[in-house]
Each structure stands twice: as structure tokens, then as C-alpha cells.
Amino acid sequence: MSKYLVFGHKNPDTDAIASAIAFSFYLEKIGHESEAVALGTPNEETQFALDYFNVERPRVVSSVSNEVERVALVDHNEATQSVNDLDEVEVDFVIDHHRIANFETSNPLFYRAEPIGSTASVIYKLFKENNIDVPKAIAGLMLSAIISDTLLFKSPTSTSQDEKIAIELAKIADVNIDKYGLELLKAGTKLSAKSALELVQSDSKTFDMNEKSVRIGQINAIGFDEMLGRKDELLEAMREEIAANNFDLFVLLITDILESDSMAFVLGENTIPVEKAFKQPVVEEVVTLPGVVSRKKQIVPQLTEAFSD
């Protein structure tokens, strides 16, 4: 029996790490040898959750074909967001809650994607459907993933299913959702010690939009003042990333987690799609995005449509 490596997307967030750990445990329970790994170092928010529930962080890998023949993807399906040698292994499982883009396999696979707030919510359903008990620590990580991806249920991606699942997981993990959730989210807003490049890279994904390579990053903050004060260095780091990776557009979303509003730094040869998508002007590389908190639901679909016109 071959071993599976289970991993989320590059620059992993809490859902990517927690879902890899949870789904790896699930695979073990249904009879597979499995290990959760990561395509990057966990961020401060994720590390807070790992420490709180006393779970060792997954080892970081840059390739997988040198170790295994088969893998499982969680919290992503697009090749641009996955491990570099994905085309050299067989993908047998995908568990996700994002759009499906540029993904195909030569053989049938188990694919479960639902339009809900978190991949961890989808995985919890698999546990329930197969009568597998969720250990306390893994329940805590899955709860953390739901809180993170839904911004404590304030994001438009959040559904009643996510809230119901979170309540069940909180009971298993023995935590108060609101108290723990706020502590978790605040752990991810400690930004002053990070370099501009780290901030730009920490939660960024690349999307193919009508043959244009669009990089979209997101930084959770409390207020905008700190990031506005670092605007010049953040823009310079974005320019470096554009030059190094041939991105056509880079949008760095700054989200105020308490006020549920965002602004974004925008760089690229053509920023008209941004103005068209959000009906807001880009002024001195900045666009205001009131009420926007979700990259998945409020940024990617709108930009994809704008690039398609």
C-alpha cells in the first residue's frame, strides 16, 4: 500500500494546514498510510492554533515525487497554487471549497468540493458520514480553520453549515467560539516584525484569468494605518514579485477584521480590470473596497469576469 502525502496550497493559511492534518487522519482511519505536509511555513495565526491545541506543525516540502507516487490535495485544486512537481504524481483525492480551474487527471479520483466557508467544514462532513470520531486537538484545528476562513462568521463565504459545524467542533475542543476566535484572529494581525516581502508573500495565490497571471494577496489587520505607513516598501516588494514571476497584475488586499472593510494596493501594466470589477478608481496604486473581506467570493470572481470581457 502506497503512502499519501496530504497538503494544502502554497503560502498556507490556517485552513490549508488544519485541513491537511485532519484529512490525513481521516485517510489513516479508512485504511491508508498518510502524512500531512505543508508547502510553506505556517503563519502566526496558524501557529497560534497549533500551539493552543498542542499539535506539531507539519514538515515543509518543496517537492513530493521524490517521496510518493500518490497525493491528496486540500483547500486548492489549481496547479499554480500547488506543489511544483504535481504533474509527476497521481492525485487521488481533492477536498476543496474554491473554484475549479485548470485541473484534470488521467484517472478517476475522489473529488469533494462544496461552496461553503472552509475546507475543514467539508472534511468534518466526511468524518460524520463515515462515523469517525474527531479527536479533541484535530477538532480544535478544524474549528480554527472555519473561524479563520469565515472571519468568525462575518465573511460572505460563511454559511449556516459552517456555524453549525463550528458549534459541534467547539464542544469537542472545549473552547468558547467567540473568545477563542478573537484571540486566533488577533494572532494573525501582528505584522510589525514582518518584512515587506514576507507580508506580500504570506497569503498570496496566483490565478489564471483569461491567460493573464493575477497574483492576489491578503493581509488581515486591525485598521489600515500601519500598512498605509508601509505603502512604499510594500509596493516595492510587489514590484519585485511581478518582475521575478511575470505576473500581469498584483492585488494586495488589506482587510480590517474588526470593521469588515478592505483596501488594496494594486500594481500592473493594466489596472483597468480592477476598476471595472469593483467600480472604484485606483488612485496612487490604492483602491478602497468597503464591505469586502473575502478574496474567494468578493475578489476572484469579479476580477475573472472583468478579464473575460
C-alpha positions as CSV (number, residue, x, y, z in Angstrom):
1,M,0.0,0.0,0.0
2,S,1.5,3.3,-1.0
3,K,1.7,6.3,1.3
4,Y,-0.1,9.5,0.7
5,L,1.2,13.0,1.3
6,V,-1.6,15.4,2.1
7,F,-1.1,19.2,1.6
8,G,-2.8,22.5,1.1
9,H,-1.8,25.3,-1.2
10,K,1.5,27.3,-1.2
11,N,1.7,30.1,1.4
12,P,-0.6,28.0,3.6
13,D,-3.2,29.6,5.8
14,T,-4.9,28.0,8.7
15,D,-7.5,26.1,6.6
16,A,-4.8,24.7,4.4
17,I,-2.7,23.4,7.4
18,A,-5.6,22.2,9.5
19,S,-7.4,20.5,6.7
20,A,-4.2,18.7,5.7
21,I,-3.8,17.4,9.3
22,A,-7.5,16.5,9.5
23,F,-7.7,14.7,6.2
24,S,-4.5,12.8,6.7
25,F,-6.0,11.5,10.0
26,Y,-9.2,10.6,8.1
27,L,-7.2,8.7,5.4
28,E,-5.5,6.7,8.2
29,K,-8.8,5.9,9.7
30,I,-10.1,4.5,6.4
31,G,-7.1,2.3,5.9
32,H,-4.4,4.4,4.1
33,E,-0.9,5.3,5.2
34,S,-0.8,9.1,5.2
35,E,1.2,12.1,6.3
36,A,0.2,15.8,6.4
37,V,2.9,18.1,5.0
38,A,2.9,21.8,4.1
39,L,4.0,23.9,1.1
40,G,5.3,26.7,3.4
41,T,5.8,27.7,7.0
42,P,2.6,28.2,9.0
43,N,1.8,31.9,9.6
44,E,1.4,33.4,13.1
45,E,-2.4,32.7,13.2
46,T,-1.9,29.0,12.3
47,Q,1.0,28.6,14.7
48,F,-1.2,30.0,17.5
49,A,-3.8,27.3,16.8
50,L,-1.1,24.6,16.6
51,D,0.4,25.7,19.9
52,Y,-3.0,26.1,21.6
53,F,-4.0,22.5,20.8
54,N,-0.5,21.1,21.2
55,V,-0.2,19.8,17.6
56,E,3.2,19.6,15.9
57,R,3.3,21.6,12.7
58,P,3.7,19.6,9.5
59,R,7.1,19.4,7.9
60,V,7.6,21.7,4.9
61,V,8.2,20.2,1.5
62,S,9.0,21.7,-1.9
63,S,8.6,18.5,-3.9
64,V,6.7,15.3,-3.4
65,S,7.5,13.0,-6.3
66,N,10.8,12.1,-4.7
67,E,8.8,10.6,-1.8
68,V,5.5,9.2,-3.0
69,E,3.5,8.3,-6.1
70,R,0.1,9.5,-4.8
71,V,-1.1,12.6,-3.1
72,A,-4.2,14.2,-1.7
73,L,-4.9,17.9,-2.2
74,V,-6.9,20.0,0.3
75,D,-8.0,23.6,0.1
76,H,-6.9,24.0,-3.5
77,N,-7.0,22.4,-6.9
78,E,-5.2,24.9,-9.2
79,A,-1.8,23.7,-10.3
80,T,-0.3,27.3,-9.9
81,Q,-1.1,27.1,-6.2
82,S,0.2,23.6,-5.6
83,V,3.5,21.8,-5.4
84,N,5.8,22.3,-8.3
85,D,6.0,18.6,-9.3
86,L,2.3,17.9,-9.1
87,D,2.3,16.6,-12.7
88,E,4.7,13.8,-11.6
89,V,2.3,12.2,-9.1
90,E,-1.2,10.8,-9.1
91,V,-3.8,12.9,-7.4
92,D,-6.3,10.5,-5.8
93,F,-8.2,13.0,-3.5
94,V,-9.2,16.6,-3.7
95,I,-11.2,18.3,-0.9
96,D,-11.9,21.9,-1.5
97,H,-14.2,24.9,-1.3
98,H,-12.8,27.0,-4.2
99,R,-13.5,27.4,-7.9
100,I,-12.2,24.6,-10.1
101,A,-9.8,25.9,-12.7
102,N,-7.2,24.2,-15.0
103,F,-7.5,20.9,-13.2
104,E,-7.6,17.5,-14.8
105,T,-6.4,14.0,-14.1
106,S,-5.7,10.9,-16.2
107,N,-7.6,8.6,-13.9
108,P,-10.7,8.8,-11.8
109,L,-10.4,10.3,-8.3
110,F,-12.3,11.2,-5.2
111,Y,-13.3,14.9,-5.5
112,R,-15.4,16.7,-2.9
113,A,-15.9,20.4,-3.3
114,E,-18.7,22.5,-1.7
115,P,-19.4,26.2,-1.8
116,I,-19.1,26.7,2.0
117,G,-16.8,28.7,4.2
118,S,-14.0,26.3,4.9
119,T,-12.4,23.1,3.6
120,A,-12.4,21.9,7.2
121,S,-16.2,22.0,7.1
122,V,-16.2,19.7,4.2
123,I,-13.8,17.3,5.9
124,Y,-15.9,17.3,9.1
125,K,-18.9,16.1,7.0
126,L,-16.7,13.2,5.8
127,F,-15.9,12.3,9.4
128,K,-19.7,12.3,10.2
129,E,-20.7,10.4,7.1
130,N,-18.2,7.6,7.9
131,N,-18.9,7.6,11.7
132,I,-15.3,8.6,12.6
133,D,-14.8,10.4,15.9
134,V,-12.8,13.7,15.7
135,P,-10.0,13.9,18.3
136,K,-10.0,17.0,20.5
137,A,-6.9,18.5,19.0
138,I,-8.0,18.0,15.5
139,A,-11.4,19.4,16.3
140,G,-9.7,22.5,17.6
141,L,-7.7,22.9,14.4
142,M,-10.7,22.4,12.2
143,L,-12.6,25.0,14.3
144,S,-9.7,27.3,13.9
145,A,-9.8,26.8,10.1
146,I,-13.5,27.7,10.0
147,I,-13.0,30.8,12.2
148,S,-10.1,31.9,10.0
149,D,-11.7,31.5,6.6
150,T,-15.1,33.0,7.7
151,L,-13.6,35.7,9.8
152,L,-15.6,34.5,12.8
153,F,-18.7,34.1,10.5
154,K,-18.5,37.7,9.3
155,S,-17.4,36.8,5.8
156,P,-20.0,36.4,3.0
157,T,-18.4,32.9,2.4
158,S,-19.8,31.8,5.8
159,T,-22.8,29.6,5.7
160,S,-25.2,28.2,8.3
161,Q,-23.5,24.9,7.8
162,D,-20.1,26.3,8.9
163,E,-21.7,27.8,12.0
164,K,-23.4,24.6,13.0
165,I,-20.2,22.6,12.4
166,A,-18.2,25.1,14.4
167,I,-20.5,24.8,17.4
168,E,-20.1,21.0,17.3
169,L,-16.3,21.2,17.0
170,A,-16.1,23.8,19.8
171,K,-17.8,21.3,22.1
172,I,-15.3,18.6,21.2
173,A,-12.4,21.0,21.5
174,D,-13.8,22.5,24.8
175,V,-13.4,26.2,23.8
176,N,-15.7,29.2,23.6
177,I,-16.0,30.1,20.0
178,D,-16.2,33.9,20.4
179,K,-13.4,34.2,22.9
180,Y,-11.0,31.8,21.2
181,G,-11.9,33.1,17.8
182,L,-11.0,36.6,18.6
183,E,-7.7,35.5,20.1
184,L,-6.9,33.5,17.0
185,L,-7.7,36.3,14.5
186,K,-5.7,38.8,16.5
187,A,-2.7,36.5,16.5
188,G,-2.7,36.9,12.7
189,T,-2.5,40.7,12.8
190,K,0.9,41.0,14.5
191,L,2.6,42.5,11.4
192,S,5.3,44.9,12.6
193,A,8.0,42.3,12.8
194,K,7.5,41.1,9.3
195,S,9.4,42.4,6.3
196,A,7.5,43.8,3.3
197,L,8.4,40.8,1.3
198,E,7.1,38.4,4.0
199,L,3.8,40.4,4.1
200,V,3.4,40.3,0.3
201,Q,4.1,36.6,0.1
202,S,2.5,35.3,3.3
203,D,-1.0,34.7,2.0
204,S,-0.8,35.1,-1.8
205,K,-2.2,33.0,-4.6
206,T,-1.8,33.1,-8.3
207,F,-4.9,32.8,-10.6
208,D,-5.1,32.4,-14.3
209,M,-7.6,34.9,-15.7
210,N,-8.1,34.8,-19.4
211,E,-4.4,33.9,-19.9
212,K,-3.3,36.6,-17.5
213,S,-1.4,35.7,-14.4
214,V,-3.0,37.5,-11.5
215,R,-1.5,37.4,-8.0
216,I,-3.8,38.2,-5.1
217,G,-2.5,38.5,-1.6
218,Q,-4.4,39.3,1.6
219,I,-3.2,40.7,4.9
220,N,-5.5,40.7,7.9
221,A,-5.1,43.8,10.1
222,I,-6.7,45.9,12.7
223,G,-7.2,49.2,11.0
224,F,-5.3,50.4,7.9
225,D,-2.8,52.9,9.3
226,E,0.1,50.5,9.8
227,M,0.0,49.1,6.2
228,L,-0.5,52.6,4.7
229,G,2.5,53.7,6.6
230,R,4.5,50.9,4.9
231,K,2.9,51.5,1.4
232,D,6.2,52.3,-0.4
233,E,8.0,49.3,0.8
234,L,5.1,47.0,0.2
235,L,4.7,48.3,-3.4
236,E,8.4,47.8,-4.0
237,A,8.1,44.2,-2.8
238,M,5.2,43.7,-5.1
239,R,7.2,45.1,-8.0
240,E,10.0,42.5,-7.2
241,E,7.5,39.7,-7.2
242,I,6.0,40.9,-10.5
243,A,9.4,41.0,-12.1
244,A,10.5,37.6,-10.7
245,N,7.3,35.8,-11.6
246,N,6.0,37.6,-14.7
247,F,2.7,38.5,-13.0
248,D,0.4,40.7,-15.1
249,L,-1.3,42.1,-12.1
250,F,-0.7,42.1,-8.3
251,V,-3.5,43.0,-5.9
252,L,-2.6,43.1,-2.2
253,L,-5.8,43.2,-0.1
254,I,-5.6,44.7,3.4
255,T,-8.6,43.6,5.4
256,D,-9.7,45.2,8.7
257,I,-11.0,42.2,10.6
258,L,-12.9,44.3,13.1
259,E,-14.6,46.7,10.7
260,S,-15.1,44.1,7.8
261,D,-13.7,46.5,5.2
262,S,-10.7,46.4,2.9
263,M,-8.4,48.4,0.8
264,A,-5.9,47.2,-1.7
265,F,-2.5,48.1,-3.3
266,V,-2.7,47.5,-7.0
267,L,0.2,47.1,-9.4
268,G,0.3,46.0,-13.1
269,E,0.6,47.3,-16.6
270,N,-3.2,47.3,-16.9
271,T,-5.3,48.1,-13.7
272,I,-8.5,48.9,-15.6
273,P,-9.9,45.4,-14.8
274,V,-9.6,46.3,-11.1
275,E,-11.6,49.5,-11.6
276,K,-14.1,47.7,-13.7
277,A,-14.6,44.8,-11.3
278,F,-15.1,47.0,-8.2
279,K,-16.4,50.2,-9.7
280,Q,-13.8,52.1,-7.8
281,P,-10.8,54.2,-9.2
282,V,-7.3,53.1,-8.5
283,V,-5.7,56.3,-7.1
284,E,-1.9,56.3,-6.5
285,E,-1.9,52.4,-6.5
286,V,-4.7,52.2,-3.9
287,V,-8.4,51.2,-4.3
288,T,-10.9,51.3,-1.5
289,L,-13.2,48.2,-1.1
290,P,-15.9,48.9,1.5
291,G,-17.5,45.7,2.8
292,V,-15.1,43.4,1.1
293,V,-13.4,40.7,3.2
294,S,-13.4,37.6,1.1
295,R,-10.8,37.0,-1.7
296,K,-12.6,33.9,-2.8
297,K,-16.1,35.4,-3.1
298,Q,-15.6,39.2,-3.5
299,I,-12.3,39.5,-5.4
300,V,-11.6,36.5,-7.6
301,P,-15.0,36.1,-9.4
302,Q,-15.3,39.8,-10.1
303,L,-11.7,40.1,-11.5
304,T,-12.2,36.9,-13.5
305,E,-15.3,38.4,-15.1
306,A,-13.6,41.7,-15.7
307,F,-10.7,40.0,-17.5
308,S,-13.1,37.9,-19.6
309,D,-14.9,40.9,-21.1
